[in-house]
Amino acid sequence: MMTVEDIQRMMSSEAYVVDKAIAISIFLSIQLQKPLLIEGPAGVGKTEIAKVMAKALDTELIRLQCYEGLDANHAIYEWHYQRQLLHLKMLEREDATRQDLDKAIFSEDFLMERPLLQAIRQPKSPVLLIDEVDRSDEEFESFLLELLSDWQITIPEIGTIKATTQPYVILTGNRTRELSEALRRRCLYLWIDYPDFDKELMILRSKVPAVDKELGVQICNFMKELRAMKLEKTPGVAETLDWAEALATMHFDHLDKEVISDTLGVILKDWQDIRTVSNSLSELLERTGVRSKIG
């Protein structure tokens, strides 16, 4: 039987820095066969958990990227209308009955699987990532309830299709809207916040080993101070890693005012945020302990 420690080793083997709370949530999701809903700020590694799980479990990752207006045709299944039409014309020439026509064209030969249907028909349990579920409409959540409760999907023209294998389900959200209680009740829950200094430094050194050690410390200190500011788009761990990789590529071994000013566009994606940080740069550098290196 898999243990929490096994989960930690499994995730660590894929260079994902996982604390015990995350490992326990993944462990319970697997053992209890329940979906795991992960919420938190953008860029803290929610989506990465599903990707790493799929690699660690040596199984397929099936991803459904949610957006406003997402419907069953794009998430569950769709009929191949052109093929149906051609087949229908052929049958009409044979004087088939209406019942025969319906039965012929609404068959699995013309059914196109979308991510949700595809996920429950795999020979080996895949990891199903339902990414940014809060960006979809409330109506879409109702499509998920049958799947997450009974592991089946009902197609009106065919009937109910039960899961061949039960997928490992990860749902992520940034809290752009409140999810329904019905959906939440069907899931285990995990909140991932911005990491503390020590954890972020571990992540940085694991993902960007080429970065200078002292520079890595300065980057994480700077990001900690940056997140304490009132910004339109607070940078996440993803931006930390992008910045570290960019600075390592340019062979920098420390931060100073000029280096930061020239590379703010790597970590900040809003012009007002760049202006706010630029105006406070000397103060930020002083608080991060690199004042002596300001050029």
N, C-alpha and C positions, 0 to 999 in steps of 0.2 A: 504494500500500500504506500502511495506517495505521501511524504511528510512536508511540513512547512519548510524544513531545511532543504529538502529536495527541490522545492520551488525556488528557493533562494539561489541554490547552486545552478539550477537550470537557467534562471534569468541572468545570473552573473556570467555564465558561460557565453552568453550572447552580448556581453558588455553592457548590460542594463543594471544600473546601481539601484538595488531594490531594498527598501527597509522592511522591517518585520510586518508592519501594518499592511503594506501592499502584498507581501507574500501570503499573509493569512487570508486576505480577501480573494486572491487568485486560487489558493488552496481550497477554500470553502466553495467557491464557484464551481470548481472542477468536481469536488467530492459530492456536493449536494445537487449537482446538475442544474444550477440556477444561473440565469444571466447576471452579469456584473455591470452595474451602471456606474461609470466613473465621471465625476464632474470636477471642475477646477478651471483656473485661468488658462488662456491659450498658451501653448508652448511649454507646458510642464511635463509632457511625456505621456499623456493619456492614450493617444493613438499608438504610440510606440509599444505600449504594453501588449496590444493585440499582435503587432508585427513580431515582437520577440517571442511571444507565446507560440505562434505558428512555427517559427524556426526551431524553438526548443523542443516542441512536441513532434517535429518533423511531419507537419501536416499542412494542408493548403490554407491560405488566408483568402477569405471571400469578403470583399469590402463593399458596403453600401454607403455612399456619400450622400447625406441628406441635404435637402434644400427646400425652400418654400415652393409649394406646388407639386412636390413629389407625390406620385400616385401609384396605384397597383401595377399599371402597365410598365413602369420603370423599376419597381421594387420587387414585384412578385412574379408576374408572368405577362406574356403578351402573345396574341395570335399572329401568325404569319399570314397577313391578309392577302397578299399577292398570290401566294401558293394556294390558299383556300379558294380564291376566285378562279384560278385556272382549273383547279380540281372540280369545282362546282360546275363550270361550263362543260367539262368532260362528262360528268354524271348526268347533266340535264339532257345530253344527247342520247343517253341510254334510258331515258324516261324513268329515272329513279323517283321514288316517292319522297314527299317532304321529310318524312321521318328518317328515311335512308340518307337523305342529303345532310340533315342536321348531324346524324351520327357519324357520317363520313368526314365532314369538314371540322367538327369539333372533337378531334381525336389528338392523341399525343404526337402524331406525325407533324402537326402544325403548331404545336405548343413551343414557344420560346421561353426558356427559363431565365428569369432574372435573379439577382443575388439571393433573395430569401428562399425561393423555391429551390434554387441550385444548392443552397447550403444544407437542406434536409434530405437531399438525394445522393449524397456522396457515399462511396463505399467505406471511407474512413472519416471519422468526425473531424470536420474542419474548424478553424476559428472563424466565426462570423463577426465582423466588425461593422456595427451600425454607427457610423461616425457623425457626430454633431446632430444627434437626433432632435435636439431642441430647435434646429433650423427648419424642421419640417412642420406641417400644419397639424393641428389637433386631430383632424380627420385621419391623417396617416397613422396616428397612434393606434387607432382601432384595428388597422390591418395587422399590427404587431401583436395584439392581445391573444388572438387564437394561436399564433405561432409560439409565443413565449409561455402560454399556459398548457397547451395540449400537444405541442410539437407536431402540428398538422396545418395544412392550408386547404381551404375550400375553394374550388373553382366551380362556379355555377354550372358550366356546360359539361363538366366531367364528374364532379363530386369531390369528396375529401381525399386528399393525398397525405398519408401519414409519413412521418420521418423514417427514412431508412436507417439513419444514424442521427443522434442528437448532437448538434454542433456546440462548441464552446462559444458562448455569446458575450461579446463586450460591446456595451453601448457607451458612447461618450457624449458629453454636453458641456457647453460653456455658460449655461444659465442665461441664454438670451431670452428665454421665456420659461415659465414654470411648467414642468411636465405633469401629466395627470397622476392622480393617486393610484388609478388602476394600473398604470404602467410601472410606477414605483414599487407597488406591492409585489409585483412579479420578479423583482430583481433584488440582489444584494447591492449594497451601496458603498462606494469609496470616494472620498474627497481627497484630491491631490492639490496641495498648495505649492507656492514657490518654495524651493528647498532652502534649508539654512546654509550657512557658509560652508560648513564641512562637507555636507552632502553634494553641494554644487561643485566644489573643488574635486571631489572624487569622480563625479560625472565628467567634468572637464578633462581630467587626466586620463580617464578611461577612453573617452571618445576622441580626444585630440592629444595623443601622447607626444607629438612633436613640439608642443608649446613649452616655452621656457618655464621652469618651476616657479621662479619669482614672479614672472609675468602672470602665470595662472592665479597666483594668490591675489595680485593686484586687480585682475579682471573680476574675480568673484567679490572682492571688497567693493569695487566700483559698482557692480550690478546690484549689490545689496543696498547701497546708498541710493542708486537710481530708482529702485522700486519703492523707496520710501517717499518719493516725490509724487505730486499730483500730475499724472500724465494722462493723455488721451488713450494711448495704447502702451501699457506697461510691458516691457520686454520680458520674454520667458527664457527658459533654459535653452530653447532652440536658438535664440539670438545670442546667448552667451557662447554657445558652441560655434556658431557662424563667425562671431567676432574673434574668438581664440584662433580658429583656423585661418582667418584672414590675416591676423597679426603674425602668426607663425609662418605663413607663406611669405610675408614681407620681411621675415627674419628680425622682428623686433623682440627685445628682451626686457622691456619695461614700458610703462605708460608715462606719457607726459601730455601737456596741454595740446601740443601740436598734433601728436599722434591721434589723440581722442577726437579732436575737432575734425580731422581729415577722414575719420572712419565712423562718425556717428550714424551715418546712413545704413550701416550694417546692423545696428541694434535698435535704432528708432525709425519708425515707418510713418511718422506724422510730422509735418513741417513745423507745427506749433511746439511739439515736444522737442524738436531739435533746437529751436530758438530758446525755449525755456532752459534746457540743459546747457546750451552754449553760454547763456548769461550767468549760469551758476557754476561754471566749470572750475574756477579757481577754488571755490568753497568746497566743491565735491572732492577735488583732488586732495585738499588739506584733510578732509575727514577720512579719506582712504589711506592716509599715511604715506603719500608719495610726493609731498610738497617739495622736497628737496630736488626732485627730478623734473620740476616744471621748467620748460624752456622759455 
